[in-house]
Amino acid sequence: MKEIHVKDAVGQALCHDIVRIVIGEVKDTPFKRGHIIRAEDVELLLQLGKEHIYVMEESDYNLVHEEQVAEELYRFCEHPSLSPTPVQQGKIEALANHNGVLTVDVEGLHEINSIGELTIVTRLHGTPVKAGQPVAGMRCIPLLLEAWQLEEAKRLREGKEPILQVYPFVRKKMGIVTTGSEVFAGRIQDAFTAVIQDRVADYGVELVAHEIVPDNTDQIVEAIDKVKSQGAEIIFCTGGMSVDPDDLTPGAIARRAKEVVTYGLPVLPGSMVCIAYLEDSTPVLGVPGGVLYNNPSAFDVITPRLLADVRITKEDCIRMGHGGFQSK
């Protein structure tokens, strides 16, 4: 690109967007890429602080313009659950098409961002998002990019799944098993149920079954089966999740589940959660007492993924330590 004074640029085509920002009033693009500069444009360009601009040179046509790069980067992320914004200022944003949980191929993302001057920037893997919400942006750093960088990115992504996807919330019916002999006997009130209902309200979940049982492994197992038979698509077992002799909920979940992913999670507060799946992949989450008075907590990290049917593995749990400190 060649730099010239704006007064000498009449008749030349802009090779990038010109942005106008007035704090608290406006942010727009009065001049788009390709605009042929007119004499009457010069004063506004000077007001925008553009005494000099870039114009294309013959050698530049062997390079890839930032707008084309953004379009190619979006293709690595393209999925039916996403929609792109128009290219503006060399950038495209990916918008969620529905409410759900964003998943990110973090290793694939790192691959792309390791190539020269390419950038894809996303929200954290596992973040709940709403329809229309931006979840990622993509652009290159310079106005013009050496083509080899884009070719290398294409080679690395060939045949691979999109880097991004938004899984919709599909589990809409929950069952709650409240454990604790003190609650069962009426000595104290069940505080968990109202808290859980409040925490999942934004996800459109309804309570279809609720059982209160004492600290007894057999009865906890029976209660899990009972709420499942009443239509629960996700089951929360509350209380009895610590290390006291009467805390039998993790053992009961382990007896009933086909797979226990973890008992304990590198997320604070609420690390004493238990994540398990029944034989038909119905998720069961053991919820510790810390969830009652901490928001957010491990419950809020895990639950959206379970509601969106994003299968959680032990490796996923291990990785949650980075960013898992939820205390305000």
N, C-alpha and C positions, 0 to 999 in steps of 0.2 A: 504494500500500500504506500501511497505517496501523500505526504502532508502538505497542504496548501492553505493559504490564508483565505478566510471565508469570503472576503471581498473579491478574490480571484476565482471563486468557485461557481459563479453563475454559469448555468448550463451543464454543470457536472452532476453526476448521480451519487447520492449518498450511499455508502456501503454498509451502513448500520443505522438502527433507529436512534433518534435523538429524543431524550427524555426530559420532561419539564417537571420539576418538583417545587411546590410552594408549600411549606410545612403547614399542616392544618387546613389547607385549602384544596390543593389539587396535585395529582400525579398523573400525567398523561404523556402521550407520544405525539407531539405536533408534527414531527417529520418522520416518516417511515423509510426504511431501507428502500433504495431505488428511486426516491423522490428526486426530481430534477430541480436543482436550486434555481430560484428566480431572484431577480433583483430585489423584489419586495420582501423576500425571506431573510435577507442579510441582517436587518435590524433586530429581528426576533432571535436569530441565531446568536448575535452578539449579546443580547439580553440574557440568553441562556448560558453565557460564558464560553461560547464556541467561537473563539477567534480563529482557530485552525480546525480543519476537518481532514479526514482521510478520503481519498478517492482511489479507485482500483487501478492497478497497473497490469500490463499484459501478463507478467509472470504470476500474478495472483490467481489467474484462472486455473492454475494447476493445484490450487489449494481448495479446501472445502469450507464453505461459509458456515458461520455459527448456527444459522437457522436450519440448514440441512443436517448439521451434526445433532442438533436437539431432536429433530425428527427421527434420526437413526437411533439415538439413545432411547427414545420412547419405545421404539419397536422391541428393544430388549426387555421392556417391562410390560408390553401390551397384553391385556387380558380382558375377557368380556366383563369382568367386574369393575373395570376402569374406563374412564374417558379422558382424552387429552384436551387441554386448553389450546387455543390458537397460539402459534409461536409469537412471542412478544419480547422484545429486548433480548433476543437470542435464547430465550428460555421457554420450555414447555413444562406445565404442571400436570400431574396425573390426579384425577378426581375420582373419589369412590362413587360407584353407581348405586350403592345401597348401604344401609347400616350393616356393620359387621366388624370383623377383626382383620387387620392388615397382617399379612405374612410377608416376610422378606427373605430371599435367598441371600443371606449375609455374605457368604463366601463368594457368590457370583458378583455381588455388589463390590466387594473388595477387589476382585479381578479387574472390573471395569475401571474403578477409580485408581488403580495402580498403573494404568496406561497413560503416560504423558499428561495431557491436559484435558482429559475427559472427566466429567463429574456427574454422578447420579446421587441425589441426596434424598433420604427417606425418613419417615417417622420410624420409631423403634418397632422391631418385630413384635407382634402380639398386641399392638395398640388398638383399642376399640375406636372405630371411626364412624362418622355419620354420612349419609348420602349427600353428595355434593362437596364434601370436605376434601381439600387438597391433601394428598398423602405423600407426594414426592415431587421433586423438580429435577430437571436435567438440562445441562448446557455444557459447552466447552469454555475454557478460560479465555483464549484469544478470539479475535474476530474471525480469523482464518486459521484453519487447522491443517497440518500436514496429513495427507490422506492415509499414510501407513498406520496412524493411530486408530482410525476408524476400521480399517481392514483387520487389524489385530483383534479389535473388540469383536468384530463379526466372526472371526475364526474361533475365538474362545467361546462364544455363545451358540455356535451352530449346533442344532439338534437339542438344545436344552430348553427346559420349561421357563416361562417368564419369571423375571426376578421378583415381581410383585403380584399379589392376589388379595382380594378382600373376600373372606368367607362370611356369608350371611349368618345371622343368628337363626338357628333352626330348632333348637331345643327350647320349647315355650312352656312346658309343664314341669313343675318341680315338686318333689316330695321332700319333706323335712322330718328327720328322726331326731327328736330331742332326747338326749340321754342325761341321766342324773337322778339318783334316788331321792335327792332333796326336792327336785322338781316334781317327780312322779308322786311323792308323798304330799305335795302341796305346801311344803315348808317355805319355798320361794317360788316366785313367778318365772315362767319361761320368758327370758328377755331376747333370746336369739331370733325367734321367728319374725318378729317385727323388723329387726335390724336387717335380716337377709332379704325380706320382701322389699324394703326400702332400697337396698343396694342393687337389686336386679330390676328395679322398676323401669329403668331406661331401656332395658333389653326386651321388654314386652313379655315377661315371664309371669305365669300365674301359678298360685299354690293349689295343687289338686289333691294333696294327701299330707296328713300330719299325724305323727305318732309320738307319744311321750312314753318313755320306758325307763326303768331303773338301770342301775349299773350292773347289768347282767348280760353276759356275752350272748347266750341263747336268745334272749328277748330282743337284743339289738339286731341280731341276724334276722329274726322273724319280722321285725318292724321294717327292715330294708325290703324284704320280700313283699310285705303288705303294701307299702307305698308304691312299689314297682307295679304290683298287680292293679293298682288304682289309676294307672296311667302316667306315673312320673317318668319323665324323660331324662331327668338329672336328679340326683339324690344328695342332699346335704345332711350329714350326721354331725350334730352340734354337741359340744361338751365332751368331757372325758378324754381329752387329747393329750394330756400331759404325762408325767412320769409317776404319779401317785398310784398306790395299790388299787384304788377304785377306778382308775382311768382305763377302761376296757374297750373304748371305741375303736382304736386302731386295730386291736386284735380281732374284734368282731368283723370289721371291714375286710381284713385279710382272710378270715375264714370264708366269707361269702363271695369275695371277688375272684374273678379268673386271673386278673393281673393287678398287682400293686406296683405302681410306678415308683412311688416314693413315700416314705413317712419322714418328713422333715425336708425343708426347702431353704436354700440360701437367699431368702427374702425376709426382711424385717420391716415392721412387726408382723407377727403371725406365722413364724417359721415352722410351728408344729402342725402343719397341715398334712393330711394324708390324701394322696391322689390314687384312685383305683378305677378299674373298669370291670363291669359284669360281663357275662359270656356273650351278650348281644351288644357290647360296647357302650352300654349305659354308664355314664360316668358317676362315680361316687366321690364326694369330697368331704373328708373329715375336717371340721371347722373348729379351731381352737378358741379359747375364751378371749384372746387378745383382739379378735375381730370386733368384739362388742364395743370397744372404746377407742379403736384406732381406724381411721379412715383417711387415706388408703392403707391397705395391708396386703398380705399375701393373697387373701381372698379376692381382692380386686384385680390382682395380676392374673390369677388362674381362671377365675369364673368366666370371663368373657370368651376365653379360648374354648372352654368346655361347651358353652352355649352355642358356639359357632362350629362345633364338631372338629376343631383343630386338635388332632391327636397329640398328646403330650408324651414325650419320651424322657428317660432318665437324663440323656444328654441335654435336652431342653432345660431341664431343671437345674443342671449344673451351671449352664450358661446364664441363668437368671441372677447369679450373684453380681454380675456387672449391671448396675442400674437397679438392683433389687432393694436398695435402702430406701424405704418409703416414708420414713419419719419426716414430719414437717419441721 
